[in-house]
Amino acid sequence: MDAAFLVNTLDSTLRLSTPLILAALAGLYSERAGVFDISLEGKMLMAAFFSAVLASLSGSALVGLLGGILAAVVFSLIHGLASITYRGNQIVSGVALNFVAAGLTVLLGQSWYGQGGRTPALVGPERFGEVTLPFATELRGVPVLGPLYSGILSGQNVLVYVAFALVPITWWVLFRTRFGLRLRAVGENPAAVDTAGISVAWLRYSAVIVCGVLTGIAGTYLALAQGAGFNRDMTAGKGYIALAALIFAKWKPLPVLGACLLFGLLDAVAIRIQGVSLPLVGEVSVQFVQALPYVLTVVLLAGFVGKAIPPKAGGVPYVKER
């Protein structure tokens, strides 16, 4: 394995893990508050579509980002209305939203643009560009430090830096603020929170809205940073992968980062070894590499990491006692 292969693989790992980190953190807020959210995939898809549409119309990636966040928040509020206000089944609501998003984006895309559900290609200010960190050029020739700083850390999209910065911010919010304490409490014992005079519904809606904002950024990243427009079903199961990472990390922010980086690394390796014949192994199946994160999750949780226990009140609608 040469240095160039290693640098390119790690660089791709950061890029590919970014939407997973954002989506997993989104699910972390929602599920810590007791609202299971299977609809991460659908929210990302809606955000990707509307961010591409608005970026194309306005010529601004920032407007596209705001549009993507708004679309995801609206979908989050629909999920909240069904599961919090009307106390519906959270799994059924999430799955239904995924189906709606998959069909609606293709229907609107075909109706508006006639390109099989795709949006027009985005260029220039319609996309988020790469950010060059200070002294990246000067340090490029320095052994070890140069490739790490100039080739991996520098030159990433601005949303990549946002995603990684949100990990310690999420840890601080959940474990060092009053809001985070109440959010975790409402996912474990909503009756106790209600007894203290705090609105369970308000806390859960707050978590659902935060979930919408983060999935909105994740979907926008796919359309305006990693890609150059919206393509049909472009999320490609990333919402479900984020859920797997969330369970693997036991609903904790820092382990979520590690789990998403693992998924991103295996995805990056799968891309690079596609069609490559390895010594003693031969040509490795890409599907096998892509399945490794899921297999690893089951093996580790079953035999090494221990049982992943979700919040006690997760998935259970709260009914106020009279």
URCORDA-V352600 format. One line per field, one symbol per residue. phi: phi as a letter, one per 40 degrees, with the letter a starting at -180 (. if undefined). psi: psi as a letter, one per 20 degrees, with the letter a starting at -180 (. if undefined). A space follows every 50 residues. Layout:
phi = ???
psi = ???
This chain:
phi = .ccccccccccccccccdcccccccccccccccgbcbccdcccccccccc ccccccccgbcccccccccccccccccccccccbccfccccccccccccc ccccccccccccbgbggcbdcbbfccbcccbccdgccccdccdgcdcccc cbccgcccccccccccccccdcccbbbccccccccccbacccccccgbcc cccccccccddcccccccccdccbbcbbhcbdfccfgccccccccccdcf gbcccddcccccccccccccccbcgcccdgbgcccccccccddccccccc ccbbchccbcddccgbccbccb
psi = orhgggghghghggghighggghhhghggghhjjopnijhghghgggggh hgghhghhjphghgghggggghgghghgggghhggjkrphgggggghggg gggghgghghhhikkkiqrqpqrciiqprqpoqpjgghjhipqfgghggh hggqjrqhhghgghhighggggghijqhggghghhhignhhhghhjjpog ggghhgghgggggghghghhghhifhalrpqplihljhhhhhgghgghjk kpgghgggghhgghghggghghjpjppqpihbppphhgghighgghgggg hhighapoorphjpjoqpopq.
